[in-house]
Amino acid sequence: MPFDGTDYQVVSPVAHMLIDGRERVQNGWSQRVMRQRGSVCMIGSLTITDYEVFAVAEQFILDAIHELGYACSSVVAFNDDLCRTKQEVLEVYDTAIAFSTPRTRKQRYWQYPELLAA
């Protein structure tokens, strides 16, 4: 609970989408196909109920890709690179999730307060 002395943090819609997407990738990752037999690619792992939230989540993923030193122009290009590993994909998700949380967010993301506010 918020006031019981434990570390409590409300998750924003963007962070929630990224956390759920990471879990889906952890359970089964695919390349060159969005969804197949329980496996998903990075974009296919995101359940889109609000396009604006999706757009911000996708940008966090792309920013994480660049932050980690990969030279890909899109999330799809990163995911579908034949040399890509599931561990690299999960690392990108971890970085994107960190970008989407208030404690670790970079200053430039304050432009989306309504999507990031908990």
Secondary structure, 3 states (H helix, E strand, C coil): CCCCCCCCCCCCHHHHHHHHHHHHHHHCECCCCCEECCEECCCCCCCCCCHHHHHHHHHHHHHHHHHCCCCCCCHHHHHHCCCCCHHHHHHHHHHHHHHHCCCCCCHHHHHCHHHHCC
